[in-house]
Amino acid sequence: MANGGSYAFSQDGQYYAFCGFNGKLQIWETANSRPKCEYIPNRHLSSPCSVIQWISVNLQSANNMFPSQWKKRKRKSISEDIDHKIVAIGLSDGNVALFNVSSTLVTILKNDNAAACTAITWSAASGLITASDDYHLMEWNIQDSRIKCKWKSGKMKVTALAVPVDGKSLLAAERTIKWWDLTTKQLIRTFTGHIDQVTSLHPVKIDDTTSYLISSSRSDNYLSVWAMDQHKNDKVSIATLLLHDEAVFVSTLVVEQLQIFVLATTKLGQAQLFKYQPNGRTKPLKPSLSITVTSNIIQENINEQIPIVAGHLTDDKKLLLAFGDRLMFEKVVPDFSAKVQCLVRSKKMKKRKEEEIIKMMRTEVEENCYFAVGDH
């Protein structure tokens, strides 16, 4: 599943979304590994999904975005109205499709240039930002379903985007990482060092004056750490986090004593956790812990690896892991008493449990899409 489309955890880790190249969107509730809903493409997703991102809007914004559909929605809880989670999917025709996780709301943000969406990001301060295959960056006004601002990013395709915590700037990466001022659209500085396309960017704020950027790139078996200081222009990263193989999913968390936890899920299906203490230039850092999931097949007396697809660091310093061909989710307490933490799980039991859940789901038809919603 990791290599067959785009996927992302919601900011609070409550949901996990996956969209395959065929446009089918699936959403899970991570607390119980229950499929919440499934959207099967019809007219609105005639273009394949290229990137995916979770965003949040409040009740007033949702009313402005979807006035007719919102009136039909049944109120479920006050908290759901205050923070309304939406999945934004960038499409190969340049448009962005927005899905409401709790009801049937669907809308399309139109990009008339029809250049494929190559990267997407969102923050509460700056809103939704995308990159396109015609080398442009775009800020969106999602309430009005239009592009608010558009500017040229360079001469190469942007493959990763991120917004620092203050929401005043933008990081956009090809092989080179460019740091833009969102107000002036001027380049603050660049970070060079990756030899292949950058796949993920994770800005981390330590305090009011200190921030870092953690990046990964295709075919590299390491993560790079950069000091986000506009007055410097370091030619190399200040630290390197060594991986066993290429990173496909990265999550970060600032913990006590100004330490950064970095969780990387690798192409071979393992998760590696770093405890990084910024203290100037350091030697390449090995992971503090490697996590694997295996299935104990009693009849054959062997252990079969169950691939970890993605991992999310929660605020209580636990690891929320998504693993298996038929996705299961589990919150794991990291055990630093050894270098490797192996989780043995029954593959057959998990497979049967999810099959039972799928049988409970009913299929419905919306005007522009087909979707299945789990019985609650």
MARMARDREN-439620 format. One record per residue (C-alpha): z, x, y; chain. Coordinates in Angstrom, 2 decimals, always signed. Example, Ala and Ser with C-alpha at 12.3 -4.5 7.8 and 13.67 -1.06 7.14 Angstrom:
REM MARMARDREN-439620
R       w       u       v mol
R   +7.80  +12.30   -4.50   A
R   +7.14  +13.67   -1.06   A
***
This chain:
REM MARMARDREN-439620
R       w       u       v mol
R   +0.00   +0.00   +0.00   A
R   +0.75   +2.84   +2.41   A
R   -2.83   +4.06   +2.34   A
R   -4.50   +0.66   +2.40   A
R   -3.73   -0.56   +5.93   A
R   -1.21   -0.51   +8.77   A
R   +2.50   -1.25   +8.52   A
R   +5.63   -1.24  +10.68   A
R   +9.31   -2.21  +10.78   A
R  +10.53   -4.45  +13.60   A
R  +12.72   -2.61  +16.11   A
R  +15.94   -3.92  +14.51   A
R  +14.69   -3.39  +10.94   A
R  +14.98   -7.11  +10.16   A
R  +11.30   -7.49   +9.30   A
R   +8.49   -5.39   +7.85   A
R   +4.84   -6.18   +8.48   A
R   +1.77   -4.97   +6.60   A
R   -1.85   -5.69   +7.45   A
R   -4.59   -4.58   +5.08   A
R   -8.11   -3.65   +6.07   A
R   -9.16   -7.15   +4.96   A
R   -7.04   -8.58   +7.80   A
R   -4.39  -10.25   +5.63   A
R   -0.98   -9.98   +7.32   A
R   +2.20  -10.05   +5.23   A
R   +5.75  -10.13   +6.61   A
R   +8.96   -9.51   +4.65   A
R  +12.63  -10.09   +5.45   A
R  +14.16   -6.73   +4.61   A
R  +17.70   -8.02   +3.98   A
R  +16.64   -9.80   +0.78   A
R  +13.13   -8.39   +0.10   A
R  +11.82  -11.92   +0.53   A
R   +8.21  -12.46   +1.68   A
R   +8.60  -14.54   +4.86   A
R   +5.00  -15.47   +5.49   A
R   +1.45  -14.45   +4.83   A
R   -1.54  -14.93   +7.13   A
R   -4.93  -14.95   +5.44   A
R   -7.84  -14.18   +7.81   A
R  -10.35  -16.76   +8.83   A
R  -12.30  -16.83  +12.11   A
R   -9.64  -15.06  +14.20   A
R   -9.67  -11.88  +12.09   A
R  -13.37  -11.41  +11.40   A
R  -12.72   -7.82  +12.51   A
R  -10.55   -5.55  +10.32   A
R   -7.07   -4.44  +11.38   A
R   -6.80   -0.87  +12.65   A
R   -3.22   -0.56  +14.01   A
R   -0.04   -2.66  +14.11   A
R   +3.04   -2.89  +16.37   A
R   +6.07   -5.18  +16.80   A
R   +6.79   -6.54  +20.29   A
R   +9.42   -8.90  +21.69   A
R   +9.14  -11.63  +24.31   A
R  +11.72  -14.08  +25.65   A
R  +11.45  -17.85  +25.60   A
R   +9.89  -18.07  +29.09   A
R   +7.18  -15.55  +28.20   A
R   +6.46  -17.34  +24.93   A
R   +6.02  -20.62  +26.84   A
R   +3.53  -18.93  +29.16   A
R   +1.62  -17.30  +26.31   A
R   +1.43  -20.28  +23.94   A
R   +2.23  -23.46  +25.90   A
R   +0.62  -25.96  +23.52   A
R   +1.82  -24.39  +20.27   A
R   +5.35  -23.75  +21.57   A
R   +5.93  -27.45  +22.20   A
R   +5.26  -28.11  +18.50   A
R   +7.71  -25.42  +17.37   A
R  +11.02  -26.60  +15.99   A
R  +14.00  -24.87  +17.60   A
R  +15.84  -22.86  +14.92   A
R  +18.47  -20.85  +16.81   A
R  +19.41  -19.75  +20.30   A
R  +19.09  -16.06  +19.38   A
R  +15.56  -16.60  +18.12   A
R  +14.57  -18.13  +21.46   A
R  +16.09  -15.29  +23.48   A
R  +14.27  -12.53  +21.60   A
R  +11.02  -13.77  +20.11   A
R   +9.48  -11.25  +17.68   A
R   +5.71  -10.96  +17.60   A
R   +3.37   -8.80  +15.54   A
R   +0.52   -7.27  +17.55   A
R   -2.51   -6.15  +15.54   A
R   -5.22   -3.98  +17.08   A
R   -8.66   -4.83  +15.67   A
R  -11.83   -2.85  +15.13   A
R  -13.66   -5.06  +17.67   A
R  -11.23   -3.98  +20.41   A
R   -9.27   -7.22  +20.55   A
R   -5.53   -7.55  +19.86   A
R   -4.23  -10.43  +17.71   A
R   -0.66  -11.67  +18.29   A
R   +1.27  -13.45  +15.53   A
R   +4.58  -15.25  +15.88   A
R   +6.83  -14.42  +12.94   A
R   +8.78  -17.68  +13.03   A
R   +6.03  -20.27  +13.50   A
R   +2.26  -20.73  +13.58   A
R   +1.57  -19.30  +17.03   A
R   -1.60  -17.18  +17.19   A
R   -3.56  -15.85  +20.17   A
R   -6.16  -13.15  +20.84   A
R   -6.11  -10.64  +23.71   A
R   -9.77  -10.06  +24.52   A
R  -11.36   -6.67  +25.21   A
R  -14.96   -7.30  +26.23   A
R  -16.07   -3.70  +25.63   A
R  -15.75   -4.18  +21.86   A
R  -14.58   -0.60  +21.23   A
R  -12.24   -0.35  +18.24   A
R   -8.51   -0.24  +18.91   A
R   -7.31   +3.19  +17.70   A
R   -3.61   +3.21  +18.68   A
R   -0.99   +0.77  +19.96   A
R   +2.53   +0.91  +21.38   A
R   +5.02   -1.32  +23.18   A
R   +8.26   -1.05  +25.12   A
R  +10.37   -3.61  +26.94   A
R   +9.91   -1.67  +30.20   A
R   +6.16   -1.04  +30.11   A
R   +4.82   -3.80  +27.85   A
R   +1.83   -3.51  +25.48   A
R   -0.51   -0.49  +25.68   A
R   -3.51   +0.28  +23.48   A
R   -6.14   +2.99  +23.10   A
R   -9.79   +2.33  +22.23   A
R  -12.62   +4.20  +20.57   A
R  -14.43   +4.57  +23.92   A
R  -11.66   +6.98  +25.04   A
R   -9.82   +4.53  +27.29   A
R   -6.15   +3.55  +27.59   A
R   -5.25   -0.04  +28.48   A
R   -2.13   -1.78  +29.78   A
R   -2.07   -5.47  +28.88   A
R   -0.67   -8.53  +30.60   A
R   +0.10  -10.53  +27.48   A
R   +1.25  -13.61  +29.42   A
R   -2.23  -13.92  +30.96   A
R   -4.04  -12.53  +27.87   A
R   -5.91   -9.93  +29.92   A
R   -6.15   -6.20  +30.58   A
R   -3.95   -5.26  +33.55   A
R   -5.11   -1.66  +33.93   A
R   -7.58   +0.67  +32.21   A
R   -8.25   +4.40  +32.57   A
R  -10.08   +7.23  +30.77   A
R   -7.94   +9.24  +28.33   A
R  -10.30  +12.18  +27.81   A
R  -13.21  +13.11  +25.54   A
R  -11.59  +12.50  +22.14   A
R  -10.27   +9.46  +20.29   A
R   -6.56   +8.76  +20.87   A
R   -4.81   +8.33  +17.50   A
R   -1.16   +7.88  +18.53   A
R   +0.72   +6.36  +21.48   A
R   +4.38   +6.19  +22.51   A
R   +6.40   +5.22  +25.58   A
R   +9.57   +7.18  +26.48   A
R  +12.80   +5.19  +26.88   A
R  +12.55   +4.78  +30.67   A
R   +9.12   +3.11  +30.35   A
R   +7.69   +5.06  +33.30   A
R   +5.30   +7.30  +31.37   A
R   +3.02   +7.31  +28.33   A
R   +2.35   +9.82  +25.55   A
R   -1.19   +9.70  +24.16   A
R   -2.38  +12.06  +21.45   A
R   -5.65  +13.29  +19.95   A
R   -5.08  +16.82  +18.68   A
R   -3.58  +17.50  +22.09   A
R   -0.70  +15.34  +23.32   A
R   -1.06  +14.15  +26.91   A
R   +1.87  +12.92  +28.99   A
R   +0.79  +10.37  +31.62   A
R   +2.58   +8.88  +34.63   A
R   +2.11   +5.12  +34.23   A
R   +2.39   +4.43  +37.96   A
R   -0.14   +6.96  +39.25   A
R   -2.14   +7.43  +36.03   A
R   -1.88  +11.16  +36.66   A
R   -1.36  +13.71  +33.90   A
R   +2.17  +15.16  +33.89   A
R   +1.55  +17.87  +31.28   A
R   +0.02  +18.48  +27.85   A
R   +1.43  +19.65  +24.52   A
R   -0.88  +21.76  +22.35   A
R   -0.38  +23.14  +18.87   A
R   -1.63  +20.61  +16.31   A
R   -4.93  +21.55  +14.69   A
R   -5.69  +18.03  +13.39   A
R   -5.36  +14.47  +14.70   A
R   -1.82  +13.48  +15.64   A
R   -0.60  +10.51  +13.59   A
R   +2.76   +9.66  +15.18   A
R   +4.77  +10.27  +18.36   A
R   +8.52   +9.70  +18.70   A
R  +10.16  +10.38  +22.09   A
R  +13.95  +10.82  +21.80   A
R  +16.34  +10.62  +24.76   A
R  +19.53  +12.68  +24.38   A
R  +21.05  +11.99  +27.82   A
R  +19.92  +11.26  +31.38   A
R  +18.37  +14.70  +31.79   A
R  +17.28  +15.71  +28.29   A
R  +14.53  +14.26  +26.11   A
R  +12.45  +15.52  +23.20   A
R   +9.24  +14.52  +21.47   A
R   +8.74  +14.63  +17.70   A
R   +5.14  +14.54  +16.48   A
R   +3.25  +14.64  +13.18   A
R   -0.42  +15.21  +12.44   A
R   -2.85  +14.63   +9.63   A
R   -2.78  +17.22   +6.81   A
R   +0.26  +19.06   +8.24   A
R   +3.40  +19.52   +6.12   A
R   +5.72  +19.71   +9.12   A
R   +6.91  +17.84  +12.21   A
R   +6.87  +19.45  +15.65   A
R   +9.67  +19.12  +18.24   A
R   +8.77  +19.47  +21.95   A
R  +11.00  +19.64  +25.03   A
R   +9.94  +16.86  +27.43   A
R  +10.27  +18.87  +30.63   A
R   +7.56  +18.31  +33.22   A
R   +8.31  +21.68  +34.84   A
R   +7.45  +23.63  +31.68   A
R   +4.22  +24.02  +29.77   A
R   +5.23  +25.58  +26.45   A
R   +2.26  +26.58  +24.33   A
R   +4.18  +26.02  +21.08   A
R   +6.82  +23.55  +19.95   A
R  +10.50  +24.51  +20.29   A
R  +11.23  +23.65  +16.65   A
R   +9.48  +22.86  +13.38   A
R  +10.78  +20.51  +10.67   A
R   +9.34  +21.51   +7.29   A
R   +8.15  +18.81   +4.87   A
R   +7.09  +18.95   +1.22   A
R   +3.79  +17.33   +2.17   A
R   +2.13  +15.24   +4.89   A
R   +4.24  +12.67   +6.77   A
R   +2.95   +9.09   +6.75   A
R   +5.92   +7.35   +8.42   A
R   +8.59   +8.75  +10.76   A
R  +11.80   +7.25  +12.18   A
R  +14.32   +8.83  +14.58   A
R  +17.90   +8.13  +15.66   A
R  +20.26   +9.89  +18.10   A
R  +23.76  +10.16  +16.63   A
R  +27.05  +11.60  +17.86   A
R  +27.35  +15.14  +19.23   A
R  +23.77  +14.94  +20.55   A
R  +22.34  +15.28  +17.06   A
R  +19.00  +13.76  +16.05   A
R  +18.39  +12.23  +12.62   A
R  +14.70  +12.35  +11.63   A
R  +13.52  +10.44   +8.55   A
R  +10.02  +11.21   +7.29   A
R   +8.28   +9.38   +4.44   A
R   +5.67  +11.61   +2.83   A
R   +2.30  +11.01   +1.24   A
R   +3.70  +11.71   -2.24   A
R   +6.23   +8.88   -1.89   A
R   +9.45  +10.74   -1.04   A
R  +11.72  +10.45   +2.00   A
R  +13.12  +13.52   +3.74   A
R  +16.03  +13.40   +6.20   A
R  +16.68  +16.05   +8.85   A
R  +19.83  +16.57  +10.90   A
R  +18.41  +18.34  +13.93   A
R  +20.70  +19.81  +16.59   A
R  +18.67  +20.86  +19.66   A
R  +19.83  +24.33  +20.68   A
R  +16.78  +26.15  +21.93   A
R  +14.15  +27.75  +19.76   A
R  +15.05  +27.83  +16.06   A
R  +13.56  +28.93  +12.78   A
R  +11.68  +26.27  +10.76   A
R  +14.24  +23.72   +9.59   A
R  +14.32  +22.41   +6.03   A
R  +15.42  +18.83   +5.29   A
R  +19.14  +18.19   +4.86   A
R  +18.34  +15.62   +2.18   A
R  +15.37  +14.51   +0.06   A
R  +15.42  +10.98   -1.36   A
R  +13.43   +9.79   -4.37   A
R  +13.32   +6.49   -6.24   A
R  +12.66   +6.43   -9.99   A
R  +12.44   +3.79  -12.68   A
R  +14.38   +4.37  -15.88   A
R  +12.12   +3.26  -18.75   A
R  +14.63   +2.98  -21.58   A
R  +12.14   +2.49  -24.41   A
R  +10.33   +5.76  -23.65   A
R  +13.42   +7.55  -22.29   A
R  +11.54   +8.86  -19.23   A
R  +11.85   +8.47  -15.47   A
R   +8.84   +7.21  -13.52   A
R   +8.71   +7.76   -9.79   A
R   +8.58   +4.66   -7.60   A
R   +6.83   +5.65   -4.34   A
R   +8.72   +5.20   -1.06   A
R   +6.25   +3.62   +1.36   A
R   +8.24   +3.72   +4.60   A
R  +11.73   +4.36   +5.94   A
R  +13.68   +3.16   +8.97   A
R  +16.90   +4.64  +10.39   A
R  +19.38   +1.90  +11.28   A
R  +22.00   +2.09  +14.02   A
R  +24.77   +2.55  +11.43   A
R  +23.04   +5.76  +10.21   A
R  +21.76   +4.23   +6.98   A
R  +18.26   +4.52   +5.53   A
R  +16.28   +1.30   +5.17   A
R  +13.69   +2.15   +2.53   A
R  +10.58   +0.22   +1.47   A
R   +9.41   +1.23   -1.99   A
R   +7.29   +0.16   -4.95   A
R   +3.84   -1.35   -5.39   A
R   +5.49   -4.77   -5.08   A
R   +7.62   -4.03   -2.06   A
R  +11.41   -3.97   -2.31   A
R  +13.77   -3.02   +0.52   A
R  +17.15   -1.35   +0.26   A
R  +19.67   +0.05   +2.74   A
R  +20.91   +3.40   +1.47   A
R  +23.88   +5.49   +2.60   A
R  +22.69   +9.14   +2.69   A
R  +24.65  +11.41   +0.35   A
R  +24.71  +14.93   +1.78   A
R  +26.78  +16.35   -1.08   A
R  +23.52  +17.52   -2.70   A
R  +20.05  +18.39   -1.44   A
R  +18.40  +15.62   -3.46   A
R  +19.49  +11.99   -3.75   A
R  +17.79  +10.14   -6.61   A
R  +17.95   +6.35   -6.77   A
R  +17.32   +4.87  -10.23   A
R  +16.09   +1.29  -10.04   A
R  +14.81   -1.12  -12.69   A
R  +11.13   -1.58  -12.05   A
R  +10.73   -4.59  -14.35   A
R  +13.64   -6.50  -12.83   A
R  +12.37   -5.97   -9.30   A
R   +8.85   -7.02  -10.27   A
R  +10.08  -10.21  -11.92   A
R  +12.29  -11.05   -8.92   A
R   +9.40  -10.84   -6.47   A
R   +7.11  -12.86   -8.75   A
R   +9.72  -15.64   -8.72   A
R   +9.82  -15.52   -4.92   A
R   +6.04  -15.75   -4.64   A
R   +6.03  -18.85   -6.87   A
R   +8.40  -20.52   -4.40   A
R   +5.97  -20.11   -1.51   A
R   +3.74  -22.92   -0.31   A
R   +0.33  -22.49   +1.30   A
R   -0.62  -24.28   +4.51   A
R   -3.69  -24.34   +6.72   A
R   -3.76  -23.75  +10.48   A
R   -6.77  -24.36  +12.73   A
R   -7.83  -20.70  +12.83   A
R   -6.01  -19.20   +9.84   A
R   -4.55  -19.79   +6.45   A
R   -0.96  -18.76   +5.87   A
R   +1.87  -19.08   +3.39   A
R   +5.44  -19.67   +4.49   A
R   +8.44  -19.11   +2.22   A
R  +10.70  -22.12   +1.63   A
R  +13.99  -21.71   +3.47   A
***
